[in-house]
């Protein structure tokens, strides 16, 4: 079995996350992932401009290079992971490809579609695998929502609401600055919009979006994006950073029922109609009068069910990447899908700028 050695450019939070997951984590995020590490992939080196991170690398068994050129010139490492602020992705990826390395890049791959196309073209010219870490395609909450949609568990789904909410405002680092590719569309939108495009196979007909600037005037600290697909389904993607009471992570509405997931765990339930023939209701009294429309259904006409939770292993992302490097598989996170997601984010920025819905596909 061929061994693949990976070097990390940028050993910050996400760079170290990769190191732990590849080299160390038998347990990760409270879940047992199986045997230690990978048989054919290891993270053995890094380069960072921060001396403290260079020291940390050595303390954790990595070779710390004194320069980017030194790292890229070492033939021992055939894979490079780029995990630096967003505006540095393109130049780092291009240098790594030119040095003959296969490249993994943190999301978002680039600041715009022009940059991304240049990176894709460079990878094809170099004959090397270039992949983007869209890791949340392996989130169990997303996979469970996708199963509900794919299998029509709620009947015909007409609305999906996907949200992530926090209450600390936008982080006080490079994420708050436009020149570094900051803002929540590029930080979290890149994930939940990618999930939308992977879940719904139809084309997007219309995009309408708004931004919030509660804690930061320079970049979006939250956004609301409504995607209308050709089949009529409306998909709401929302990120908020000033939400002190979180709305559900997922809220899925179908003709025959509703699914709710509270968080990433996923924790929630499904309520489905069991008898459409008993559609009448006893009116309920409100201060302003009677209502039958909003009267709750009786228990004999509905059924509460557990979510059909889909289990996953985030390490499958790396397994697929290695097989792609070896020519055994195509990338699960295809470059075409990454480009489509980038174009959707650009449509969101355009909608906000113009204040109107815009066409996408």
C-alpha positions in Angstrom: 0.0 0.0 0.0 1.4 3.4 -1.0 2.0 5.8 1.8 1.0 9.4 1.4 2.6 12.2 3.4 0.8 15.5 4.0 2.3 18.9 4.9 0.2 21.6 6.4 0.5 25.3 5.4 -1.1 27.2 8.3 -1.2 25.3 11.6 -4.0 27.4 13.1 -7.4 26.2 14.3 -8.4 24.3 11.2 -4.9 23.2 10.3 -4.5 21.6 13.6 -8.0 20.1 13.4 -6.8 18.2 10.3 -3.6 17.1 12.1 -5.6 15.7 14.9 -8.1 14.0 12.7 -5.5 12.4 10.4 -2.9 11.5 13.1 -4.4 11.2 16.4 -8.2 11.2 16.9 -9.5 7.8 17.8 -12.2 9.8 19.6 -13.4 13.0 17.9 -16.2 15.3 18.9 -17.4 12.7 21.4 -17.6 9.9 18.8 -15.4 6.9 18.5 -13.9 6.8 15.0 -12.1 3.5 15.2 -8.5 2.6 15.0 -5.7 5.2 15.4 -5.0 7.3 12.3 -4.9 6.1 8.7 -2.9 3.2 7.2 -1.8 5.2 4.1 -2.0 8.9 5.1 -0.1 10.9 7.7 0.5 14.6 8.5 4.2 15.0 9.1 5.1 18.6 8.5 3.9 22.2 8.6 4.9 25.8 7.9 3.4 28.8 9.7 4.5 32.4 10.0 3.7 32.3 13.7 6.7 31.1 15.8 4.4 29.7 18.5 2.6 27.5 16.0 6.0 26.3 14.6 7.0 25.4 18.2 3.6 23.6 18.7 4.2 21.6 15.5 7.6 20.3 16.7 6.0 19.5 20.1 3.4 17.4 18.3 5.8 15.4 16.1 5.7 17.5 13.0 8.7 18.8 11.0 8.5 22.6 11.1 9.9 24.1 7.9 11.6 27.5 8.0 10.0 28.7 4.8 7.2 27.8 2.3 9.8 27.2 -0.4 11.6 24.7 1.8 8.3 22.8 2.4 7.3 22.8 -1.2 10.7 21.6 -2.3 10.7 18.5 -0.2 9.8 15.4 -2.3 8.9 13.5 0.9 5.5 15.1 0.9 3.2 14.5 -2.0 0.1 16.3 -0.5 -0.2 19.9 0.8 -3.0 21.2 2.9 -3.7 24.9 2.6 -5.3 26.2 5.7 -4.6 30.0 5.8 -6.9 33.1 5.6 -9.1 33.1 2.6 -7.3 35.7 0.5 -4.2 33.5 0.6 -5.8 30.3 -0.7 -5.2 31.1 -4.4 -1.5 32.0 -4.3 -0.7 29.1 -1.9 -2.6 26.6 -4.0 -1.0 27.7 -7.2 2.5 27.5 -5.7 1.8 24.0 -4.4 0.5 22.8 -7.7 3.5 24.3 -9.5 5.7 22.4 -7.1 4.1 19.1 -8.2 2.0 18.6 -5.1 -1.6 17.3 -4.8 -3.6 20.0 -2.9 -6.3 20.0 -0.3 -7.6 23.5 0.4 -9.8 24.8 3.1 -13.1 26.4 2.2 -13.9 28.8 0.6 -11.5 27.8 -2.1 -11.2 31.3 -3.4 -12.8 34.8 -3.1 -14.6 34.6 -6.4 -15.3 32.4 -9.4 -12.5 33.9 -11.5 -9.9 32.9 -8.9 -11.4 29.5 -8.5 -11.4 28.8 -12.3 -7.7 29.8 -12.4 -6.9 27.3 -9.6 -8.9 24.5 -11.3 -7.1 25.2 -14.6 -3.8 25.1 -12.9 -4.5 21.7 -11.3 -5.5 20.2 -14.6 -2.4 21.6 -16.3 -0.2 20.2 -13.5 -2.0 16.8 -13.6 -2.5 17.0 -9.8 -5.6 16.5 -7.7 -7.0 19.7 -6.2 -9.8 19.3 -3.7 -11.7 21.6 -1.4 -12.6 20.7 2.2 -16.4 20.9 2.0 -16.5 18.6 5.0 -20.0 19.4 6.1 -21.4 17.1 3.4 -20.7 14.4 6.0 -22.6 16.1 8.8 -25.2 13.7 10.2 -27.9 16.4 10.5 -27.5 17.2 6.8 -27.5 13.6 5.7 -30.6 13.0 7.8 -32.4 16.0 6.2 -31.3 14.7 2.8 -32.7 11.2 3.6 -36.0 12.8 4.6 -36.1 14.7 1.3 -34.9 11.9 -1.0 -37.2 9.3 0.4 -40.3 11.6 0.5 -40.9 10.7 4.1 -43.0 13.9 4.5 -44.6 13.5 1.1 -43.8 16.3 -1.4 -41.5 18.8 0.4 -42.3 22.4 -0.4 -40.0 24.3 2.0 -36.7 23.6 3.8 -35.2 26.0 6.3 -31.5 25.5 7.2 -30.1 27.7 9.9 -27.0 28.1 12.0 -27.2 30.7 14.8 -24.7 32.0 17.3 -24.6 34.9 19.8 -21.0 36.1 19.8 -21.0 38.3 16.7 -18.5 37.9 14.0 -15.1 36.7 15.2 -12.6 39.5 15.9 -9.9 38.2 13.5 -9.5 38.3 9.8 -13.1 37.0 9.3 -14.3 40.6 10.0 -12.3 42.2 7.2 -13.3 42.2 3.5 -9.8 42.2 2.2 -9.2 38.8 3.9 -12.4 37.3 2.5 -14.4 37.8 5.7 -18.1 37.6 6.3 -20.6 34.9 7.0 -21.4 34.1 3.4 -17.9 32.9 2.8 -17.5 31.5 6.3 -20.7 29.5 7.0 -22.7 30.2 3.9 -20.2 28.2 1.9 -21.3 25.1 3.9 -25.1 25.4 4.1 -25.4 26.6 0.5 -23.3 23.7 -0.7 -25.6 21.4 1.3 -28.7 23.0 -0.4 -27.2 22.4 -3.9 -26.2 18.8 -3.0 -29.6 18.0 -1.6 -31.9 19.4 -4.3 -31.0 18.2 -7.8 -33.1 20.7 -9.7 -31.8 24.0 -10.9 -32.1 27.2 -8.9 -34.5 29.6 -10.6 -34.3 32.6 -8.3 -32.1 33.9 -5.4 -33.1 36.7 -3.0 -30.8 37.6 -0.1 -30.3 40.2 2.7 -27.4 40.8 5.0 -27.1 41.9 8.6 -24.5 44.2 10.0 -25.2 44.2 13.8 -21.6 43.8 15.0 -19.6 44.6 11.8 -20.3 47.2 9.2 -17.5 46.0 6.8 -18.7 42.5 6.1 -21.9 40.5 6.6 -22.2 39.2 10.2 -25.4 37.3 9.1 -27.5 36.7 6.0 -30.8 35.4 4.8 -30.9 33.7 1.4 -34.0 32.3 -0.2 -33.5 29.9 -3.1 -36.4 29.0 -5.3 -35.8 25.8 -7.3 -37.4 24.9 -10.6 -39.6 22.3 -8.9 -41.1 25.1 -6.8 -39.4 24.2 -3.5 -38.3 27.2 -1.5 -35.0 26.7 0.5 -34.1 29.2 3.2 -30.4 29.3 4.2 -29.8 31.6 7.2 -26.8 32.4 9.3 -27.0 34.7 12.3 -24.4 35.7 14.9 -26.5 37.8 17.2 -29.2 35.2 18.1 -29.5 34.6 21.8 -32.3 32.1 21.3 -31.6 29.8 18.4 -34.2 28.6 15.9 -34.0 25.0 14.8 -31.0 23.8 12.7 -33.5 22.3 10.2 -37.3 22.8 9.6 -38.7 20.7 6.7 -42.2 21.1 5.5 -43.9 18.5 3.4 -47.5 17.9 2.3 -47.9 15.0 4.8 -45.8 16.1 7.7 -43.0 18.2 9.3 -39.5 17.4 10.5 -37.6 19.4 13.0 -33.9 19.1 14.0 -32.8 21.3 16.9 -29.1 21.2 16.3 -26.1 19.3 14.8 -26.6 16.3 17.1 -29.2 15.7 15.4 -32.0 15.9 17.9 -35.6 16.3 16.9 -38.7 14.6 15.5 -41.1 14.0 12.7 -44.8 14.5 12.9 -46.9 13.0 10.0 -50.5 12.9 9.1 -52.0 9.4 9.4 -55.6 10.2 8.3 -56.4 13.0 5.9 -60.1 12.1 6.0 -60.5 13.5 9.5 -59.6 17.0 8.6 -62.2 18.9 10.6 -61.5 20.5 14.0 -63.1 21.7 17.1 -62.7 25.5 17.2 -60.4 26.9 19.8 -61.1 30.2 21.6 -58.7 33.1 21.5 -59.1 36.6 23.0 -60.2 37.9 19.6 -62.6 35.0 18.7 -62.7 31.5 17.5 -60.4 29.7 15.0 -60.7 26.3 13.3 -57.8 26.9 11.0 -55.2 27.1 13.8 -56.8 24.4 16.0 -54.4 21.6 16.7 -54.9 18.2 15.1 -56.2 15.4 17.3 -53.8 12.7 18.3 -55.6 10.0 16.2 -54.8 11.8 13.0 -51.1 12.3 13.4 -48.1 10.3 14.4 -44.9 11.4 16.0 -41.8 9.5 14.9 -38.0 9.7 15.5 -35.7 11.1 12.9 -34.2 8.5 10.5 -30.6 9.5 11.6 -27.9 8.8 9.1 -24.5 7.9 10.6 -21.3 9.0 8.9 -17.6 9.2 9.2 -15.9 12.5 8.4 -12.7 10.6 7.6 -14.3 9.4 4.4 -13.4 12.8 3.0 -9.7 11.9 3.3 -10.2 8.3 2.1 -11.8 9.6 -1.0 -9.1 12.2 -1.6 -6.4 9.6 -1.3 -8.2 7.2 -3.7 -8.5 10.1 -6.2 -4.8 10.8 -5.9 -4.2 7.1 -6.7 -6.6 7.3 -9.7 -9.1 4.9 -8.1 -12.1 7.2 -7.6 -13.4 10.6 -8.7 -13.6 13.3 -6.0 -16.8 13.3 -4.0 -16.5 17.0 -3.7 -16.1 17.6 -7.4 -14.6 20.9 -8.6 -17.7 21.5 -10.7 -19.8 21.4 -7.6 -17.4 23.8 -5.8 -17.6 26.2 -8.7 -21.4 26.0 -8.7 -21.4 26.9 -5.0 -19.1 29.8 -5.6 -21.4 31.2 -8.4 -24.4 30.9 -6.0 -22.5 32.9 -3.4 -21.8 35.5 -6.0 -25.5 35.6 -6.9 -26.3 36.3 -3.2 -23.9 39.2 -3.1 -25.5 40.5 -6.3 -29.0 40.2 -4.9 -28.0 42.1 -1.7 -26.2 44.9 -3.7 -29.2 45.3 -6.1 -31.9 44.8 -3.5 -33.9 42.4 -5.7 -34.1 38.7 -6.6 -31.6 37.6 -9.2 -31.5 34.6 -11.6 -28.8 32.0 -11.1 -29.0 29.1 -13.4 
